[in-house]
Amino acid sequence: MSTPLDPIISEFETQEQADSYDRWFRERVRASLDDPRPSLPHDDVMAEMRELLATKRRHAAG
């Protein structure tokens, strides 16, 4: 059975939930570090997202 956690200290209700999230998070980080694809510069990604949002706003307004 799971041990309840203090909501002031943890965003999870139980230690089991915290441990499960930790395992999931570490796996995601490991997969990202192991990904052979080249990294994308932050500014390039942000520019692409700004253009995507602008396009969606134009279509929604029109």
C-alpha positions as CSV (number, residue, x, y, z in Angstrom):
1,M,0.0,0.0,0.0
2,S,1.2,3.5,-0.8
3,T,2.4,6.0,1.8
4,P,0.5,9.3,1.6
5,L,2.7,12.4,1.0
6,D,2.4,15.9,2.4
7,P,0.8,18.1,-0.3
8,I,3.0,21.0,0.8
9,I,6.1,19.1,0.0
10,S,5.0,16.9,-3.0
11,E,2.7,17.3,-5.9
12,F,1.9,13.6,-5.7
13,E,-0.6,12.0,-3.4
14,T,1.5,8.9,-2.6
15,Q,5.1,7.7,-2.7
16,E,4.1,5.2,-5.3
17,Q,2.9,7.9,-7.6
18,A,6.1,9.9,-7.1
19,D,8.2,6.8,-7.8
20,S,6.2,6.0,-10.9
21,Y,6.7,9.6,-12.2
22,D,10.4,9.5,-11.4
23,R,10.8,6.3,-13.4
24,W,8.8,7.7,-16.4
25,F,10.8,11.0,-16.3
26,R,14.2,9.3,-16.2
27,E,13.2,7.1,-19.1
28,R,12.2,10.1,-21.1
29,V,15.5,11.9,-20.4
30,R,17.5,8.7,-21.2
31,A,15.6,8.3,-24.5
32,S,16.2,12.0,-25.4
33,L,19.9,11.7,-24.6
34,D,20.2,8.5,-26.7
35,D,18.3,10.0,-29.7
36,P,20.7,10.1,-32.6
37,R,19.0,13.0,-34.4
38,P,20.7,16.4,-34.3
39,S,19.6,18.9,-31.7
40,L,17.6,21.9,-32.8
41,P,18.5,25.4,-31.6
42,H,15.9,26.9,-29.3
43,D,15.6,30.1,-31.4
44,D,14.8,28.0,-34.5
45,V,12.1,26.0,-32.7
46,M,10.6,29.2,-31.2
47,A,10.5,30.9,-34.7
48,E,8.8,27.9,-36.1
49,M,6.2,27.8,-33.3
50,R,5.5,31.6,-33.7
51,E,4.8,31.1,-37.4
52,L,2.6,28.1,-36.7
53,L,0.6,30.1,-34.1
54,A,0.3,33.1,-36.4
55,T,-1.0,30.9,-39.2
56,K,-3.6,29.3,-36.9
57,R,-4.7,32.7,-35.7
58,R,-5.1,34.0,-39.3
59,H,-7.2,30.9,-40.2
60,A,-9.3,31.3,-37.1
61,A,-10.0,34.9,-37.8
62,G,-10.7,34.5,-41.5
